Structures are given as structure tokens and as C-alpha cells.
Amino acid sequence: MAHAYSSSTQELAYVSHSKSRRTNGFTRRCARLAKEQRARLYILRRCATMLLCWYIQGDD
């Protein structure tokens, strides 16, 4: 009987581990996408600033 309990405990540990692994993968994917979006917004902001500066200097 103790063997069956040990087996089910191992199964629970495996399920728990695989579930946390999926969550970790999802978290990593979200973090990567957020980082990519921040980089794109940074580039966009720099380009807009540069174009605005050129536009303002052209009015002189």
C-alpha cells in the first residue's frame, strides 16, 4: 500500500513540476515580447525626435 502512495506522490510532483515549467515558459515568452515592444517604442521615439528636430531646424 505504501508503494501506491509513493507512486501517486511522484505523479503529483511530476504534474506540479510540468505545470510550473509551462508557466515559466509563458512568463519568459511574455517578458521577451515586452522587451521587444520596449525596443520598438524606443526606436520609434528616437526617430520621431530626430525628424522633429530636422523639421524645426529647417524653419530657420
SVG drawing of the C-alpha trace seen along z (x, -y; Angstrom):
<svg xmlns="http://www.w3.org/2000/svg" viewBox="-2 -81 20 83">
<polyline fill="none" stroke="black" stroke-width="0.4" points="0.0,0.0 2.8,-2.4 4.2,-1.8 1.0,-3.1 1.1,-6.2 4.7,-6.8 3.8,-6.4 0.9,-8.9 3.1,-11.3 5.7,-11.1 3.0,-11.7 1.8,-14.8 5.3,-16.1 5.7,-15.5 2.5,-17.2 3.3,-20.1 6.8,-20.4 5.5,-20.3 2.8,-22.9 5.4,-25.3 7.6,-24.7 4.7,-25.7 4.1,-28.8 7.8,-29.6 7.8,-29.3 4.8,-31.5 6.4,-34.1 9.6,-34.0 7.7,-34.4 5.8,-37.4 9.0,-39.0 10.7,-38.6 7.7,-40.1 7.6,-43.0 11.3,-43.7 10.9,-43.6 8.0,-46.1 10.0,-48.4 12.9,-48.3 10.5,-49.1 9.0,-52.0 12.4,-53.3 13.4,-53.3 10.2,-54.9 10.6,-57.6 14.2,-58.3 13.1,-58.5 10.2,-60.9 12.5,-63.1 15.1,-63.2 12.5,-64.0 11.0,-66.7 14.5,-68.3 15.2,-68.3 11.8,-69.9 12.3,-72.6 15.8,-73.4 14.5,-73.6 12.2,-76.5 15.2,-78.8"/>
</svg>
